[in-house]
Amino acid sequence: MKPFACLKPTVGCAVFALTAILSSQAYAHGGLSMAEDMCKLTVGPYMMHFSGYQPANTQEKQFCEDIPATGQTIVVLDYIEQELRSLPAEVRIIKDTGSEDNLESITVFHVPSKVYPNGSIDFTYTFDKPGKFVGIVTVGEKQEHISRFPFSVGEPKFFSKLLNIYMVPVVATIIVGAIFFFMRDRKPSKTAAS
């Protein structure tokens, strides 16, 4: 038995698992996504432009997903589709406890459902402590369209930034290394000489 032959299945599983974990980072923020330099929130068939600001911490700089620090935070949701202007919308920020069974007890901020004919929802909330939260935007007469997006406030993002910056080269290197590892013991097939 060749050395390392028994490691091949283990290395293959590890490469698969690592690739799955790294690629899932792109979908970590639920309904929020960056497209054409705009942060878009998907709520059922509708889209909203999401903007967040912290004048005391980041001046004019806009953020899309995680909130960089605690403190006063301004959030603006601008409707992209005109149909949204006639539908009631509700916004809620909850602590990320892993369960929404008792929604009222984990709610830290709530904008009741109402129609926004101007096509924009804006609110200010002061986050006192760092932590993990979930934003919930509900649209429709029967609250039938819901978007949930997890985010963090004031938590260090060194590892996740490093992961996002180097994700593609790391995955490519792992895949190339795995291919080399699996192919190095292969011998060319011998053809019968005639």
C-alpha positions as CSV (number, residue, x, y, z in Angstrom):
1,M,0.0,0.0,0.0
2,K,1.4,3.4,-1.0
3,P,2.0,6.0,1.7
4,F,-0.8,8.6,2.0
5,A,-3.2,6.4,-0.1
6,C,-5.6,6.3,2.8
7,L,-5.5,10.1,3.2
8,K,-6.9,10.7,-0.3
9,P,-10.6,10.3,0.8
10,T,-10.0,12.5,3.9
11,V,-8.3,15.2,1.9
12,G,-11.1,15.1,-0.7
13,C,-13.8,15.5,2.0
14,A,-11.8,18.3,3.6
15,V,-11.5,20.2,0.3
16,F,-15.2,19.8,-0.4
17,A,-16.2,21.0,3.1
18,L,-13.8,24.0,2.9
19,T,-15.0,25.0,-0.5
20,A,-18.7,24.8,0.7
21,I,-18.0,26.9,3.8
22,L,-16.1,29.6,1.9
23,S,-18.6,29.8,-0.9
24,S,-21.5,30.2,1.6
25,Q,-20.0,33.4,2.9
26,A,-21.5,35.2,-0.1
27,Y,-25.0,34.3,1.0
28,A,-24.6,35.2,4.7
29,H,-26.7,38.3,4.7
30,G,-30.0,37.0,3.6
31,G,-32.0,39.5,1.4
32,L,-29.1,42.0,1.1
33,S,-26.8,42.0,-1.9
34,M,-24.5,44.3,-3.7
35,A,-25.3,45.0,-7.3
36,E,-24.0,47.8,-9.5
37,D,-22.6,49.6,-6.4
38,M,-26.0,49.6,-4.8
39,C,-27.1,47.7,-1.8
40,K,-30.4,46.0,-2.7
41,L,-32.8,44.4,-0.3
42,T,-35.1,41.7,-1.8
43,V,-38.6,41.6,-0.2
44,G,-40.6,39.0,-2.1
45,P,-40.9,40.2,-5.7
46,Y,-39.8,43.7,-4.8
47,M,-36.5,45.5,-4.3
48,M,-35.4,48.3,-2.0
49,H,-32.2,50.2,-2.0
50,F,-30.7,50.0,1.5
51,S,-28.4,52.7,2.9
52,G,-26.9,52.9,6.4
53,Y,-25.0,55.8,7.9
54,Q,-23.3,56.6,11.2
55,P,-22.6,60.4,11.1
56,A,-20.6,60.3,14.4
57,N,-18.4,57.4,13.4
58,T,-18.0,57.2,9.6
59,Q,-19.2,60.7,8.5
60,E,-20.6,60.4,5.0
61,K,-19.5,56.8,4.4
62,Q,-22.4,54.5,3.6
63,F,-22.5,50.9,4.7
64,C,-24.5,48.1,3.3
65,E,-24.5,45.1,5.7
66,D,-22.7,45.1,9.0
67,I,-22.8,48.3,11.1
68,P,-19.2,49.3,11.8
69,A,-19.7,50.6,15.4
70,T,-22.2,51.2,18.1
71,G,-24.0,54.6,18.3
72,Q,-26.5,56.5,16.3
73,T,-27.4,54.8,13.1
74,I,-29.5,56.2,10.2
75,V,-31.1,53.7,7.9
76,V,-32.9,54.6,4.6
77,L,-34.9,52.1,2.5
78,D,-35.8,53.6,-0.9
79,Y,-38.3,51.7,-3.0
80,I,-37.2,50.6,-6.5
81,E,-40.6,49.5,-7.8
82,Q,-43.5,52.0,-7.9
83,E,-46.0,49.3,-6.7
84,L,-44.4,49.5,-3.3
85,R,-45.7,53.0,-2.7
86,S,-49.3,51.7,-2.3
87,L,-48.4,48.8,0.0
88,P,-48.0,48.9,3.8
89,A,-44.4,48.2,5.0
90,E,-43.1,47.3,8.5
91,V,-39.5,47.3,9.8
92,R,-38.3,45.5,12.8
93,I,-34.8,45.0,14.3
94,I,-34.4,42.0,16.7
95,K,-31.6,40.4,18.7
96,D,-30.3,37.4,16.9
97,T,-31.1,34.7,19.4
98,G,-31.7,31.9,16.8
99,S,-35.4,31.8,17.5
100,E,-38.3,34.2,16.7
101,D,-40.8,32.4,18.9
102,N,-41.3,35.5,21.2
103,L,-40.8,38.3,18.7
104,E,-41.9,41.1,21.0
105,S,-39.3,40.2,23.7
106,I,-36.3,40.2,21.3
107,T,-37.4,43.3,19.4
108,V,-35.1,46.3,19.9
109,F,-36.7,48.6,17.4
110,H,-40.0,48.6,15.5
111,V,-41.5,50.8,12.7
112,P,-45.2,49.9,12.6
113,S,-46.8,48.9,9.3
114,K,-48.0,51.9,7.1
115,V,-48.0,53.1,3.5
116,Y,-45.1,55.2,2.4
117,P,-46.4,57.1,-0.7
118,N,-43.1,59.0,-1.0
119,G,-41.3,55.7,-1.7
120,S,-38.8,55.9,1.2
121,I,-38.6,54.6,4.8
122,D,-36.0,56.2,7.0
123,F,-35.4,55.8,10.7
124,T,-32.7,56.5,13.3
125,Y,-31.7,54.0,16.1
126,T,-28.9,54.1,18.6
127,F,-27.2,50.8,19.1
128,D,-25.9,50.9,22.7
129,K,-24.0,47.6,22.7
130,P,-22.2,45.5,20.0
131,G,-23.9,42.3,19.0
132,K,-25.7,40.3,16.4
133,F,-29.1,41.4,15.1
134,V,-31.6,40.5,12.4
135,G,-33.5,43.1,10.3
136,I,-37.0,42.1,9.2
137,V,-38.8,44.1,6.5
138,T,-42.4,43.0,5.8
139,V,-44.4,44.3,2.8
140,G,-48.1,43.7,1.7
141,E,-51.7,44.0,2.9
142,K,-51.3,40.6,4.6
143,Q,-47.6,41.0,5.4
144,E,-47.0,38.3,2.8
145,H,-43.6,39.4,1.6
146,I,-40.8,39.2,4.2
147,S,-37.1,39.7,4.1
148,R,-34.7,38.8,6.9
149,F,-31.1,39.8,7.0
150,P,-28.7,39.2,9.8
151,F,-26.1,41.8,10.6
152,S,-23.6,42.6,13.3
153,V,-23.0,45.9,15.1
154,G,-19.5,47.0,16.3
155,E,-17.9,43.6,16.1
156,P,-14.4,43.1,14.8
157,K,-14.4,41.9,11.2
158,F,-10.7,41.2,10.6
159,F,-11.2,37.5,10.0
160,S,-14.3,37.9,7.7
161,K,-12.6,40.7,5.7
162,L,-9.5,38.6,5.4
163,L,-11.7,35.6,4.3
164,N,-13.6,37.7,1.7
165,I,-10.4,39.3,0.3
166,Y,-8.5,36.0,-0.1
167,M,-11.5,33.7,-0.6
168,V,-11.0,33.2,-4.4
169,P,-7.2,32.6,-4.4
170,V,-7.5,30.3,-1.4
171,V,-10.2,28.2,-2.9
172,A,-8.3,28.0,-6.2
173,T,-5.1,27.0,-4.5
174,I,-6.9,24.3,-2.5
175,I,-8.5,22.9,-5.6
176,V,-5.3,22.9,-7.6
177,G,-3.5,21.3,-4.7
178,A,-6.1,18.6,-4.4
179,I,-6.0,17.9,-8.1
180,F,-2.2,17.6,-7.9
181,F,-2.4,15.4,-4.8
182,F,-4.9,13.0,-6.4
183,M,-3.2,12.8,-9.8
184,R,0.5,12.4,-8.7
185,D,0.3,8.7,-8.2
186,R,-1.3,8.0,-11.5
187,K,0.8,6.1,-14.0
188,P,0.3,6.4,-17.7
189,S,-1.6,3.4,-19.1
190,K,0.6,1.0,-21.0
191,T,-0.4,0.1,-24.5
192,A,0.4,-3.2,-25.9
193,A,3.2,-3.0,-28.4
194,S,2.3,-4.6,-31.7
